């Protein structure tokens, strides 16, 4: 996904700030709004309405922090998120903080880098580069211990009660017992944070579109250029929890030493 300019980022934040502050009163925990409200907000602010309102919402929900004026209304231990509640319908919702961040104390596992050099040279963004590295190095298979196939990336669809969503990439998988899986993958590069809101949406989508398959949501993030954190996530009492986490470093095969192999051999 293309990076936003500073002017775009400022315009997006101004619009979402206007919509929020026009409706906010102290103590409220839910604030409904509609896609159409962006038109009135842009008119009131005297700014040009972005052609792609969906990108405004996607940016604020998954790529950039909300404006400080919104963050300042959050009580301790809680944060505002934006949820889809139907087609063109949304909700600012105050929820307990729920973060998925890499555990820096975990060991690193070296993997021979199978990324074609031409792919590395022409990947258009951190997110695209990450998805490509995960795909070409079969990191989903390695992480889950199943055979997985990329079905589609940047899947845009609608989900009942949520509205339109986008899944970064979706895999189908198969294990040795014949069980079949649906694996929604969320990818973040740079300073972007993994989104628990997006994970919840991915789970809802897979339950609706692929009811006979086992859903195992995956999130992955660049920690460094060739150091990739991968998480398997699950919902527990409406919270997104980490089932498993591994860190893989992609290296030339000659950088995996006999000592590394002996260490891996001793692990269960």
HELIX and SHEET records of a PDB file:
HELIX    1   1 UNK A    6  UNK A   23  1                                  18    
HELIX    2   2 UNK A   37  UNK A   45  1                                   9    
HELIX    3   3 UNK A   53  UNK A   58  1                                   6    
HELIX    4   4 UNK A   59  UNK A   63  3                                   5    
HELIX    5   5 UNK A   68  UNK A   71  1                                   4    
HELIX    6   6 UNK A  117  UNK A  122  1                                   6    
HELIX    7   7 UNK A  126  UNK A  136  1                                  11    
HELIX    8   8 UNK A  139  UNK A  144  1                                   6    
HELIX    9   9 UNK A  196  UNK A  209  1                                  14    
HELIX   10  10 UNK A  253  UNK A  255  5                                   3    
HELIX   11  11 UNK A  258  UNK A  265  1                                   8    
SHEET    1   A 3 UNK A  30  UNK A  34  0                                        
SHEET    2   A 3 UNK A  89  UNK A  96 -1                                        
SHEET    3   A 3 UNK A  78  UNK A  86 -1                                        
SHEET    1   B 7 UNK A 108  UNK A 112  0                                        
SHEET    2   B 7 UNK A 239  UNK A 251  1                                        
SHEET    3   B 7 UNK A 227  UNK A 236 -1                                        
SHEET    4   B 7 UNK A 218  UNK A 224 -1                                        
SHEET    5   B 7 UNK A 180  UNK A 188  1                                        
SHEET    6   B 7 UNK A 163  UNK A 174 -1                                        
SHEET    7   B 7 UNK A 147  UNK A 159 -1                                        
SHEET    1   C 6 UNK A 108  UNK A 112  0                                        
SHEET    2   C 6 UNK A 239  UNK A 251  1                                        
SHEET    3   C 6 UNK A 227  UNK A 236 -1                                        
SHEET    4   C 6 UNK A 218  UNK A 224 -1                                        
SHEET    5   C 6 UNK A 180  UNK A 188  1                                        
SHEET    6   C 6 UNK A 214  UNK A 215  1                                        
END                                                                             
